Amino acid sequence: MSTHNVWTHKGTFLLAAVGSAVGLGNLWRFPYLTGENGGGAFILVYALTIFAVGIPILIAETMLGRNSRRSPIMGMRFLTRTHNTSRAWESIGWLGAASAFLILSFYSVIAGWAIHYTWQMLTGSLVGADAETISAGFDALLASPALLTLYHTLFIIASGLIVGMGIHKGIESGLRIIMPALFIILLVVLAYGVTNGDFRAAASFLFTFNIADLSLEGWLAAMGQSFFTLSLGMGAIMAYGAYMSSEISLTRTALAIAVVDTAVAMVAGLAIFSLVFGAGLDAGQGPGLMFVTLPLAFAEMPFGALVGGVFFILVLGAAISSSISLIEPVAAFLVERFDLTRPQAVFAMVLASWALGLLTVASFNVYAEGTIFHTLFGRSAFEFIELLTNIFMPLGGLLIALFAGWALTHSEVMKEMRTNETWFAIWRLLVRFVAPAAVAFVFLRAIPQVEGYLIPAIGALVIVGAFAAGRTFLVDDSQG
């Protein structure tokens, strides 16, 4: 990757960032979390946090990428040197790369389930199936290491091929086809839900705001989802920002990304819950909503097999648009640091992540219990890897906010944001104080199952980050 690569078209960064953000988090995690936490009240907290926390950090992460014109790791190394700050801030790049690598390993396995259900739907295997049959089929899928490994392999190879073709021929060309197709398919599924489901019940469920229905855990889940849905803290936005034209407004682009991402989540929620309620099923089914409840809804509706197949193609496309953004930060680093060709770098990243993904595959069957992970951490390998990402991503986002808020000069920020002093002051207040506090609160409080010795360790990292931020405050802002 050349450090001077720029997207061919001005709108490509928007497509790339939306593609990174729109994935299983919108189509799978958002609907089931909404269902578990009372609907509209959850969405209200989610939307408020998007605009108070998500957008400021999104602007900050993009700004760091565009300012450095390098991969996240090499970019942070460059920025710490040019801003005369501690090299400890390079940890932002390493945390992002580690998060991307770890997430891809299990994301690919879970996304692979959609390959299975696409085939099941299009062949009509689930037509007329009852709840017991569909639930047993899902259990059988998880119990088969061979099937999970096959789907995991197919999915990660497809993602790797796109990234391996390069910034313009691979990622850019792929996104220009995938993203419009995803939006069209999503609208088709919504239209089908309106026609064959219970759209009124879905709209009432999603948009009836009753804060009393939302527990503290629900508040935390909504805040956490608003952070994770924008792909913050995992290097993807910083990597894509490095290819963003200097002429494009960061503020308007970040707002557009947040609006499109939230709109996709809302439309997906309306489509999914229209089908769920139309079939008389329970909206609070948790993670099984997409792979048990929805197939059951499709099985009972006219033309359900065809529309179900189209829906799972949508899931696959959204997952691939996210997975290519997970490969890019590490691949870009390998190209810059070790002078590998892009195909070599992508192959190394994908192979390593595929191998780690086999632990997730085994976590659902042969190593479901009784492993060293259960002994040491009280959880499966998949749950432990997911736990690490739930720590690394918010921590990375917190440090991004602190570095951008305290180390970058007034003139640098104004040059990148191309905005007025009022919005600059609001952004700096949010990114210096509000966003770090909210992110720290979410990831310290939202992991109650973490063993006691980890909480002090995480807390210490937050304190160290805040201390380092105070140190960068000594940077002479008059330079701007």
Secondary structure by P-SEA (a helix, b strand, c coil): ccccccccccaaaaaaaaaaacccccccaaaaaaaacccaaaaaaaaaaaaacaaaaaaaaaaaaaaacccaaaaaaaaaaaaccccccaaaaaaaaaaaaaaaaaaaaaaaaaaaaaaaaaacccccccaaaaaaaaaaaaacaaaaaaaaaaaaaaaaaaaaacccccaaaaaaccaaaaaaaaaaaaaaaaacccaaaaaaaacccccccccaaaaaaaaaaaaaaaccccaaaaaaaaaccccccaaaaaaaaaaaaaaaaaaaaaaaaaaaaaacccccccccccccaaaaaaaaccaaaaaaaaaaaaaaaaaaaaaaaaacaaaaaaaaaccccaaaaaaaaaaaaaaaacccccccccccccccccccccccaaaaaaaaaaaaaaaaaaaaaaaaaccccaaaaaaaacccaaaaaaaaaaaacaaaaaaaaaaaaacccccaaaaaaaaaaaaaaaaaaaaacccccccc
